[in-house]
Amino acid sequence: MERLQKVMAQAGVASRRKSEELIRAGKVRVNGRTVTELGVRVDPEVDAVEVEDRPIHLEEKRYILFYKPEGVITSLSDPQGRPVITDYLQGVPERVYPVGRLDYDTEGLLLLTNDGKTANRLAHPSHEVDKYYRATVRGKPDAETLRRLERGVKLKDGWTAPARVRKIRSRGNNTVLELVIHEGKNRQIRRMCEKVGHPVRKLVRTRIAFLTLEGLGRGTFRELRPPEVRRLKVLLGF
């Protein structure tokens, strides 16, 4: 069972906030009865929902892998007119949402979907879904510094969970590291590296669980294949 306004948003009727306005205005019926309270829950596979006398139908579930370029906002719109991820999703009629975020100056793999249950489980740290990053940092971190990153770093919003860290290569005054985390603190990788004295110069998310950037160029996307969707759901405990 899900909140009525959430089901309406998932069906592409309107945003969740606009859906709430429609409910309050008495323009929504559930199983023939007008609903004006926001706390109503429905089963979209059983209950008949009508908005302004028109039945709604849930959109087909979509799972999209997108290679977000640097300089793009992880949002569906931006009041400042900056590029957003939906600028790149031509041909996707459903309203899909990013699972988690990548910073404006970070590039790499994003999963977008209109499957709210899968998105919530994937984003929640309790499921410990690994996210892989390739960070080019300033300087040459030594073995003890790498161990500090692995054990956890104290940030303003608390300690980070243990991570997996390995050095890929060094060139000049830069070092490329691979870091694997399952949390999603704001700008976490950048703040971790800054904390140990090696600021990030470039950051790419290369992988989410078993999903990778393979076959994707910057600004391109692809649908998850059915076996990938099934594997993802098994991973998340469905």
C-alpha positions in Angstrom: 0.0 0.0 0.0 1.3 3.4 -0.9 0.1 7.0 -0.4 -2.4 8.1 -3.0 -0.4 11.2 -4.0 2.7 9.0 -4.5 0.8 6.6 -6.8 -0.5 9.6 -8.8 3.0 11.0 -9.2 4.3 7.5 -10.3 1.5 7.4 -12.9 2.7 10.6 -14.4 -0.5 12.6 -13.4 1.5 15.4 -11.8 4.2 16.0 -9.2 3.5 14.8 -5.7 2.8 18.3 -4.5 0.4 19.0 -7.4 -1.2 15.7 -6.8 -1.8 16.7 -3.2 -3.6 19.9 -4.4 -5.8 17.8 -6.7 -6.8 15.5 -3.7 -7.6 18.5 -1.5 -9.7 20.0 -4.3 -11.9 16.9 -4.4 -10.8 15.9 -7.9 -9.7 12.4 -7.0 -11.8 9.3 -6.5 -10.8 5.9 -5.2 -13.1 3.0 -6.0 -15.8 5.5 -6.8 -15.5 7.6 -3.6 -14.1 11.1 -3.6 -11.0 11.5 -1.4 -9.9 14.8 0.1 -7.5 13.5 2.8 -3.8 13.2 2.1 -3.2 10.1 4.3 -5.2 7.7 2.2 -3.2 4.6 1.0 -4.0 2.6 -2.0 -2.9 -0.6 -3.8 -2.3 0.5 -7.4 -2.8 -3.0 -8.6 -6.2 -3.4 -7.0 -7.8 0.0 -6.3 -9.4 2.0 -9.1 -8.1 5.6 -9.0 -9.7 8.4 -11.1 -8.4 12.0 -11.4 -10.9 14.5 -12.8 -13.1 11.5 -14.0 -10.2 9.8 -15.8 -8.7 6.5 -14.6 -5.0 6.5 -14.1 -2.6 3.7 -15.0 0.8 3.2 -13.5 3.6 3.7 -15.9 5.8 0.8 -17.1 8.7 0.4 -14.7 11.9 1.8 -16.3 15.5 1.3 -15.1 18.0 3.5 -16.9 21.8 3.7 -16.5 23.1 7.2 -17.4 26.7 8.4 -17.7 26.4 11.9 -16.1 29.0 14.3 -17.5 30.8 16.8 -15.3 28.9 20.1 -15.2 25.4 18.6 -15.1 23.0 18.9 -12.2 21.5 15.7 -10.8 18.0 17.1 -10.9 15.0 17.2 -13.2 15.1 21.0 -13.4 17.3 23.9 -12.4 16.0 27.5 -11.7 19.4 28.8 -12.8 19.1 27.2 -16.2 22.1 24.9 -15.8 22.2 21.6 -17.7 20.2 18.8 -15.9 20.1 15.1 -16.4 16.7 15.1 -18.1 18.3 17.1 -21.0 20.0 13.9 -22.0 17.0 11.5 -21.6 15.4 12.1 -25.0 12.9 9.3 -25.9 12.1 8.4 -22.3 8.4 9.3 -21.8 8.1 8.1 -18.2 9.1 10.4 -15.4 12.2 8.8 -13.9 14.2 9.9 -10.9 17.8 9.6 -10.0 18.7 7.1 -7.2 21.1 9.2 -5.1 23.1 12.1 -6.5 26.4 13.0 -8.1 27.9 16.5 -7.5 27.9 19.1 -10.3 31.6 18.6 -10.8 31.5 14.8 -10.6 30.9 12.5 -13.5 29.9 8.9 -13.8 27.2 6.3 -13.3 23.6 7.1 -12.2 20.6 4.8 -12.0 17.3 6.4 -12.8 13.9 4.7 -12.3 10.3 5.2 -11.6 10.3 2.1 -9.3 10.1 3.8 -5.9 10.5 0.6 -3.8 13.7 -0.4 -5.7 15.0 3.2 -5.5 14.5 3.4 -1.7 16.2 0.1 -1.0 19.1 0.9 -3.3 19.7 4.3 -1.7 19.4 3.1 1.9 22.8 2.5 3.5 21.4 -0.5 5.4 21.5 -2.6 2.2 25.2 -1.7 1.8 25.3 -1.5 -2.0 28.8 -0.9 -3.1 29.6 2.2 -5.1 32.9 2.5 -6.9 34.8 5.7 -7.5 38.0 6.6 -9.3 39.5 9.7 -7.7 42.5 11.6 -9.0 43.9 13.3 -5.9 46.7 15.8 -5.4 49.9 14.4 -4.0 51.0 10.8 -3.2 49.2 9.3 -0.3 51.3 6.8 1.6 50.1 3.4 3.0 49.1 4.8 6.3 46.9 7.5 4.6 45.2 4.8 2.6 44.5 2.8 5.8 43.0 5.9 7.4 40.6 6.1 4.5 39.8 2.4 4.8 39.1 2.6 8.6 36.9 5.7 8.3 37.4 9.4 8.5 35.7 11.8 11.0 33.8 14.4 9.1 31.5 17.2 10.4 28.5 14.9 10.1 30.2 11.9 11.7 32.5 9.1 11.0 32.5 7.4 7.6 31.9 3.7 7.4 34.9 1.5 6.5 35.8 1.7 2.8 38.0 -0.3 0.4 40.8 1.7 -1.1 43.5 0.9 -3.6 46.1 2.9 -5.5 45.9 2.5 -9.2 48.8 4.7 -10.3 50.8 7.9 -9.7 51.9 10.4 -12.3 53.7 13.6 -11.4 52.1 15.1 -8.3 48.8 13.2 -8.9 47.6 9.8 -7.7 44.6 7.8 -9.0 42.7 5.9 -6.3 39.8 3.5 -6.4 37.5 3.9 -3.4 34.5 1.7 -2.7 31.8 2.9 -0.2 28.2 2.1 0.5 27.2 5.3 2.2 25.9 8.5 0.5 27.0 11.4 2.6 27.1 14.7 0.8 30.4 15.0 -1.3 31.7 12.1 0.8 34.7 11.1 -1.3 35.9 14.6 -1.8 35.6 15.4 1.9 37.4 12.1 2.9 40.3 12.9 0.7 40.5 16.5 1.7 40.5 15.4 5.4 43.6 13.3 4.9 45.4 16.0 2.9 44.9 14.9 -0.7 42.2 17.0 -2.4 40.3 15.5 -5.3 41.0 16.9 -8.7 38.7 14.6 -10.7 36.1 12.2 -9.6 34.2 9.5 -11.5 31.7 7.0 -10.2 32.5 3.9 -12.3 30.2 1.3 -10.8 27.1 0.6 -8.7 27.0 -3.0 -7.4 27.5 -5.0 -10.6 26.4 -2.2 -12.9 29.2 -0.4 -14.8 29.9 2.3 -17.3 30.8 -0.3 -19.9 29.4 0.7 -23.3 28.4 4.2 -22.2 29.9 7.5 -23.3 29.5 10.7 -21.4 25.9 11.9 -21.7 24.5 8.6 -23.0 22.2 6.1 -21.4 20.8 2.6 -21.7 18.0 0.5 -20.3 18.8 -2.3 -17.8 18.3 -5.7 -19.4 15.7 -8.0 -17.8 18.4 -10.3 -16.3 20.0 -7.2 -14.7 16.7 -6.0 -13.2 16.1 -9.5 -11.7 19.7 -9.6 -10.4 19.3 -6.1 -8.8 16.1 -7.1 -7.1 17.6 -10.2 -5.7 20.5 -8.2 -4.4 18.1 -5.8 -2.7 16.1 -8.6 -1.1 12.9 -8.6 -3.2 
